[in-house]
């Protein structure tokens, strides 16, 4: 690596670190300011000040991974702006050109580091966020593992639907659970073949099943669209399921699919999910591929504009580059919103996922081709 590459890389990484701390810190401060009273409820309930502060730190440490996922592309562009603006105001780009080095060569270290940092984004989305999903679905006024709520018709890998009016996270216990046993019927439908009821359902980590207290299984037969009881209820001691206590708070959220890895999304899609869930699953899978690409496209659109030799024109260049970046960010966000909608009697999540790339990639090539070196 040449000296100039190390110099540019150093400036870029410094700008990246500053931008990361400013943007993520700003989001944390705003959210904390708006929800400080909810955290204070823990102190009123008898929790010590240190315990409250620890809870706040854990809460936002997990949220930082989600904030980074959403702002990774913007952080790279701002860091590149920081690096190139510093060189422009110091007239270093003029010196570089005078030495016979193309300005396109100046962009190489930034692009290389941006690719590496895109890999960090992939790791964040595919590994870190899925592991923190249980904490990310927490409300501000709840403590880890202390919440309790109802669960309605949550499916597992067998297609069974699990319901309870009271699930307690701390003890991983369902009160009066009802499990509706189903089997596939046709390409996209199910039929009910039985039901399980119990006084309690307690999750057994070693056996990976729900131990049932006074559990009974009742088989149901469907004869010419008439539901009949096949035989008297039978006692049942446990129910095996891939639905764990950690999965339940995640699956209760409407947008829980955004917290899953691509492997988990594929597994969920292969479990014969409801038809209305499939477009969102496919949308998430395609955007996992296109989001890093879109972030790189945003950078490639902005970089040629930022390579400005005249310090007097740098402010204008920054404004224009941010305008393109904002436009790309807005188009990408809009495509995510409409990816699962029906247009002309069809749902095309893959088309909307790639739409920002199709729109802005040609602009990036034109900008690079027209760049004065």
N, C-alpha and C positions, 0 to 999 in steps of 0.2 A: 504494500500500500504506500502510495506517494505521500509526501508531506501535505500537499494540498487536499488530498482525500481525507487524511486524518483531521485536518483543520476544519473542513466542511462537516465531517461526521461529528466532530466535537460540538460545533455550533448547533447542529441539528438536534443532537441528543440533549443538550442543555435546554434548548427551546422546547423539546418534547416533554422533558421533566417539569419545566415551569408550567407549560400549558396543561399538562395532566393534573398537577396539584391545584391550579387555579380553577379549572372547569369542574373537576370532581369535587373540590372543596366548596365551590360555590353552590353546587347542587345539594351537598350535605347541609350546608349552613341554612339555605332557604327551607329545606324540608324540616330540619330541626327546629327552626324558628316557628314554622307553621304548626308543628306537632309537639312542641315542648310540654304543653299541658297534659298530653296523653302519657308521656313518659313520667311526668310528675305524679300521676295517679298511683304509680308503684310505691313512691315514697309515702303517700298518704295511707297506703295499705300496710305500712310497717317495714318496707324495704329500706335498708340503710342507704346513705348518700353514695357511698363507694359502690354498692351493688347496682344502684341506678345508673351511675356513670359507666360501670362495666357493661351493663345491658345496652346502653346507648352506643358504646364503642363497638360491641359485637354486632349490633343491628346494622350500623353504617359500614362496618368492614365488609359485611356480606353484600350490602347494597352497592358498594363501590365496584364490584365485579360487574353488576348489571349496568351501572352508569358507564363504565368503560366500554362495554359492548356497544352501547348506543352512541357513544361519542368518539369512538376510535378513529373514524375517518376524518372528523373535524380536527381532532388533536394533531394528526399527521400534517394536515394542510397548514394549520396555524404554526406548527413547529418549522415547517419549510419556509413559511413567510418570515418568521423570526430570523432564520439563518441567512436567507438571501437578502433581506432588508439590511441586516448588519453589514454584509459585504458591499451592498450598493452604497450605503451612506459613507462607507470608508473608501469608496472608489476602488475597491479591490477587484471588481469584475473588469474594470478598464485595464488594470495591470495584468490580469490574466489573459485578456484578449491581446494585449500588446506583446505578451510572451509567445503568442502563437497557439494558445490552447483554446479549443472551441468551447463556447458556453454550454453546449450540450454535454460536453465531458464533465462540466461542473455539476450537472444534475445526477451523474451516475452514483455517487455515494448516498445521496438522499433517496434515490429510487431503491437502491440495494437495502438500505436500512428500513425503508417503508415496507419492503417485501418481508423482511424478518419480523417486523412488528405486526404485520398482517398475520403471520404465523402465531404470534402471541394472542391475537384476537381469536383465532380458531381454537387455540387451547382454552381460552377463557370461556368460549361458548360451548365447546364439546366436553370439557372436563370439569372446569371449576364451577360454572353456574349449575350444572346438574347436581353436583355434590352439595351445593349450598341451597338447593331449591326449597328445602323445608324451612330454612330461615328467611328466604326471600318472600315467601307467601305470608309471613307473620304480619299482623297489624301492629301499629305503634304501641297500643295499650295492652299487648299480651306478652307474657314471658315465655321463653322457649320451653315447650313441653307442658305448659300449664293450662292450655285452652281446652274447651269442650264445646261440642256443637253437634248438629244433626248431619246425617249422611243419607242421601236419597238416590237410589238407583245407580250406584257406581259399579261399573262392570269390571270383571277380571278377565284373565286370559281364556277362561272357559266360556265366556259369554254370560255368566251368571250375574245377577243384579243384587247388590248388597245394600240394605237399608237399616238405619237405626235412628231413633230420635235423640240418642245421647251417646256420643263417643268421647271418651276421656283420654287425652293424649298421654298424661302422666303414667297411667296404668295400662295403656293400650287396651282398653276395655270398651266393648259395645254393649249397651243395655237393650234387652229385648230385640236382638237383631232378627231381621227377616231376609233370607237369601232365596231369591227366585232362580231356580235351576232351568236353564234353557239349552236347546240344542239347535244347530243350524237347520234351516228349512228353506231350500232354494238358494239363489245366489246372494241375496241380501236381506234375508229375513230370519226370524227365530220363532220357535214355538216353545211354550212353557211345558216342562215335563215333570216338575215337582217344586216343592218349597221346603225350606228348613227354617224352623223357629226355635228359639232358645231364650232362657232367662238372661244369660250373659254370653258374650264371645270374647275370650281373652287370647291375645296373640302369643304364640309359642315360637320364640326366635330359633330355638334349636331344631324343632321339627318343621319350621316354616309353615305353620298352619294356625287356624283359630280353634282353640279349645272351647267346646260348647258346654255350658252348664244347663242340664236338663234339656238337651237338644232333641228335637224330633224331626224326622223326614217324612213327608207325605208325597207319594207319587201321584201324578195326575195324568190321566189318559184322555186324549181328544178323539172322540168317535163321531164322525160326520158333523164336525163343528160344534159338538156338544161336549162340554168339559165334564168329565166324570172322575170320581175318586177311585183309583185302582184298588187300594187296600188301606187298612188302618195305619195310622202313623207309626213309624218305627223309631226307636231311640238311635241317636247318632252322637258320637263323642267329639268329633272334630270335623273341620272343613278345610281342605287344602286349597290354597289360593296364592297367587303371586301378588295380591293386593296386601301391602304391608302397612303398619301404622304410619310409617314415613311417607307413603304414597298418598294417603287419604287427604291430609291438608293441602297437598299439591294439586290433586285431582279435583278438589272442590273449587279451585279458581277457574274462572272462565278462560283466562289466557295462559293456562298452565303449560300448553304445548311449547310456548316460547322458552321454557326453562328446561326442556328435555334435550338430550343429545340426539344426533342424527340416528344413532343406533336405536335409541329408545323410541324415536318416532317411527322407524321402520317396524319395530316390534309391535307397536300400538296399531299401526296400519294393517299388519298381518293378522291381528286378532279379530278381524271382521267387525271393525268399528262401525258405529252408526253412519249411514250415508251422509248425513249433514256434517259429520266430523271429518270425512275424508278430504274434502277440498282444503280445509285448514291444515291438515296433516301434510298434504302434498305441497301446499304453499310454504309451510315452514321448511320442508326438506329442500325446496328449490332456493329459497332465500338464504339458506345456510351456505349455498354455493355462490350465489350472486353477491351477497353482502361484502365479502372481502374484495371481490372484483370491482364492485361499485366504489369502494373506498379508494382503490388504486386508480380508477378512472377519474375520480374527483381530484386526486393529486396530479395526475397527468394533464388535466385541463388547467389547473392552477399554475403549475410550474413554469410553462413557457411565458405566461403573463408576468410572473414575478421576476423573471430574469430581465431586469430593467437596468440599463447602464447609467441612466440619468437620475440622480437622487431626487430631482424636482418632480419627476414623473412617478416616483415610487408609491406615493399615497394613492394616486389614481389606479396604479396597477394592483395595489392591495384591495381596493374597493371592488374592482372588476373581478379579481380572482375570487373574492368572498361571495360576490353575486352569483358566479357560476357554481361555486360550491354549495351555496344555499339552494339554488335552483335544483341541483342534482339531489340534495338531501330531501327537499320537498317532494320531488317527483318520486323518489324511492319510497318515501313515507306514504304518499297517496296510493302508489301501486300496492303496498301492503294492505291498505285499507280496503281496496276493491278486488283483491286477488281472489276472494271467495264468493264474489257476487256473480249473479247470472246475467250474461249479456248474450242476446240472440239465442236464448235457450241453451247456452253452454257455459260451463265454468272452466276457465283456463288459467289456473294458478301459475303454470310454467311460463305462459306468455307475459303475465304481469311481473313475474320475478325477473325476467330478462329485459323488460322494456327499458329501464333506465340505462342499461348497458348499451342497448341498440341506439338510444338517443344520444348519449354523451360520449361514447367511444369514438365515433367519427369526428366529433368536435375536438377531442383530444388529439387525434392524428393531424387534423388541420392546424391546430395550434402549434404542435411540435414542428410540422413541416414549414410553417411560415415564420418560425422563430429566427430572429436575426442573431447570427453567431459571430 
